[in-house]
Amino acid sequence: MGCGTWDRDSFRSYTTATRGAGTKIDDTTGAVITPLTHQEIFKARDLDPALNPKNVTRECRDNEEHQNTIPVILALDVTGSMGDAAVEVAKKLNVVMTSLYEKIRDVEFMIMGIGDFYCDEVPLQVSQFESDIRIAEQLDKVYFEFGGGGNYWESYTAAWYFGARHCDLDCWKRGKKGIIITMGDERLNPYIPKNGRYASIKSVIGDTAQDDIDTKFLYEETAEKYDIYHLQVNHTRDWDLPQIDKSWKEYLDDTHYRHVTLDNIANEIVDIIENSVNGNNNIVAMNNEGISW
């Protein structure tokens, strides 16, 4: 996976084929400007087999086209309140990829759908790492369960867990980290429950967990391998409650935890990746045999 290169013509052809010939794309920015609802974009009504995270490892390999791959996990909150934000990502995916490829040629995206491990039947979905129009194809396969519950958080750290334990990235062999960007409107979950109402770590991912997965422990593990970011989306009431900021800022500084709007999500994603790549995202724990874990 991960071969191929993003280009505007492929996106335009794909968009008109899937959304209809009348779908309009801004000639300057490349964004879809035709009004679309989440029902029109995200038509899946169950977990797509291609996004099933159970007993799989996702790989991001260097290849002739992309010799220094930069793996980016973009994890979308697919619970009840986040449909509009995901629509903006889908409509501006061309903007994100075109802007990145003007400066950074080796970015590869994994798309994740994040729900609530306690309340949802499908709390995690994971695509392959891709660098061409297959990113858009896999984004369209995401199932919006529109679940979540009254616990005031979603299972954002499922992206950390899968990234740390079920991905194999060539960048690690070069002493470089991957990038994880979660996007949502709730507090950071304090743990991933071993067992939820309808799903469990075992049934969803296939791992045998002895107990709930503590966020502090998981952050320390994941931060060795990834630059971790979260976009807190301003699109509804209560998105900026003090408790939300407090939960995230226990782990992430202002560079890694950002308030965003529906209008600037795409720009923030581009800015995060550029800054991570151009900054110091080296893996520190190295020995003569490679990475110490």
N, C-alpha and C positions, 0 to 999 in steps of 0.2 A: 504494500500500500504506500501511498504518498508520492507516486510518480505523476507527472503532468503539471501544467502551469495554468493558473487562472487567467482568463482574458475576458474582456467586455463582450465580445461577439458571442462567446459561448453562453454567457449569462443572459444576454438578450434573447438568444434562440431558446434557451431553456425556459425563461420566464414567459415568453409568448406562447410556448407550447403547453405549459402547465396552467397558466392563468388566463389565457385567451389572447387572440391576436390584437385586441383593443387595449391591452395593458400598456401603459405609457411609462417610459424610462427617461429620466432627465438626461439630456445629451451632455450636459456639463459635469454633473456629479456622478451619474450612473445609478442613482437611486430610483426605485420604483415610486412613481408619484400617483398612480391610480389608487384610490381608497380601497383597502382590503381589510376584511375582518379576520380574526384568528380562525374562524370556522372555514374560511375560504383558503387559508394557507395550510393549516394543520388539520388535515382530514382524517388522520388515523384515529381509530376507535378502540385500539388495544395496542399492546406492546408489539412493535414490529420485530420479527426474528433477527433482522440485521442489527438491532440496537440492544439485544438481550445481553446483559452483563454476566450471566451465570456461567461460571467455569471457563472464562475466556481471558486471554491476555492480549492487549492492544499494543502494537509495535509501531515505532516511528524510526525508520531506517534511513541512513544516508544512502544516496544513490547517485548515478551520473548526473541527473538533472539538478538534484539538491544535495550537494556534497557536505553541507553543514546544517542539517535540519534543525529547525527551531520548533519544537512541539508546543502547541497552545491548546489547552483544554478550556473550552468555553461552555460553562455549565449554566443552563437556563432554569430558573424556578418555574415549574409547570403546574403550580397549585392555583387556587381559584382566582387570585387577583392579578396574575402576571401575564395574561394573554396579550394585552396591548404592547407591553415591552418586547415580547418575543416577536410580534409582528414587525416592530421597528427594526429589530436585528435582521429579520428576513428581508425586509424591503431595502435595507442599507448594506446588506452583505457585500454587494458589488463595490460599494464605496470603501468598505473596510479592506477588502482584498486588493482592489486596484491601488489604493493609497499605500498599502504595505509593500506591494510588489514593485512600486516605483523606487523603493529604498532597500527593501529586504527581500531577497528572492527565495529564501528557503523555509518560509513559514508553512507549517502543516497544522491543520485544525482538527481536533476531535470535538464533536458536539455532544453534550450531555443534557439529559432531562433530569432535574432534581425535584423530588417530591418530599414526602414525610414518611420516614420509615415506621413511625408509630401508627399512622392513620391510613396510609394509602396501600393499594394493591400493587401499584407499579411505581415504587419510589426512586428507581434509578434506571436510566437508559444511556447507553454509550455507543458512539459510532466508531468507525475506524479513523485513523489519522489520514487526512487527504489534503491535497494542495491545488485541486482544480474544481471543476463544476460539481464534482461529487460531494463537496461540502454542502452546496445548496440542496442536492438531492437527499442527503442524509438529514439535514435540518427539517426538510418537509416531512420526514417520516416520524418525527417526534410526536408522541402521544400526549396530549394535554388531558390528564385525568381530572384537573380542576378540583383536587382534593385538599389536603391539609386538614388541620383541626384546630382545637381550642388551646393548644399548648404554646402558642405565641412564637413558634419558631418552625423552620423547615430544616431538612437534613442536608444542609449545605456541605457539611464535612464528608458526605458520601463521595464528593468529587475528590477530596483529599485522599480518602481511603483507597478508592479505585486507582487514582493516579500513582500513589506510593506503592501499592501492592500488586497491581494488575496491569502495569504498563512496563514495557521494555524499550528504552529510548537510547539511541546511539549517542545522543548529546552527552549522556552521563559518562560514556567512555572517553569523551573529550574534555571532561571536567566542567561541563556546562549544565545549568539547570534548565528544566522545562518551565512553563508558565501555566498557572491555573487562574482563571478568571470566573468567579461565580457572580451571578446577577440575581437580585431578588429584592424583597421589601420587608423582610422579617428579621428577628434577632438571630444571632448565631446559635445553633443548637449546642447544648452542653455535652451531648453524647449522641451516638447512634445506638438505638436500643437493639439488644440482641434479638428480641422478639417483639413485634408489633401486633396490632389487631388482626391484620390480614397477611402480613409478610414478615420475613425474618432475614437476617444476614445470610443464613444458610440457604433459604429458598430463593433469595434474589441474586446473590453473588456466588453462592456455593461454598463459602468459607464456614468453618466451624469456629464459632466464637465462644469463649469461656464466659464472657460477661459483656455488658454494654461497652462500647468503644468510646473512651473518654476523649474529649476534644483537646485538652492540654497535651496529653500523650500523643495524640494523632498529629497535632500541629508540629510538635518537635520532630516527629518522624518525617513528615511531609516537607517541612521547610528545608531539610537537608538536600532535597531533590528538585524543588520547585520554588520559583518566586510566586507567592500567593497574593491574589488581589480579590477584592469584592466591590461590586458596583451596587450601591443602595439606590433604588430607583424611586424618584419622586413622581408618582403618577396617581396616587390615591391618598386618602387621609391616613394619618398615623404612621406614615412611612419614616418619619424623623423623630419618633419618640426617644427620649433620653436613654431609655433602657436598651434600645436597639444599638445606638452608637456605643454605649458602654460595653455591650457584649462583644462587639467586633474589635473595639480599640484595646481590649485586653491583649489582643494578638497582633493587630495590624496598625501601622502608623498612618498618617494622613496621605502618604503617597500610595499606600496599598489599600486603603479603605476610602472610597470616594462617593460623595453624593452626586447623582447624575439625573438628568431629565430624559424624557423620550426623544428630545431633539438632539442631544449630544452624546447618546450612547455610543454611536459608531466612532465618533472622534475620540472618545475616551479609550475605547478598545485599541485603536491605532496608537494612541499616545502611550498606553501601558506597554505594548509590545516593543515599540521603538525605544522607550526608556530602559526596559529590561535588557534588551539586546545590546544597547550601547553603554549600559552601566555595568556594574560589577555583579554579575549573577553566576560567579564561579562556584563550583562545589569545593569546599575547603577541605573536607575529610578525604584525603588521598593518601595512598601508600604506594609502594613500588609495584604492587600487583594490580593497582587500579583503585577504584572507589571502595572505601572501607566497609560499606555495608555488604 
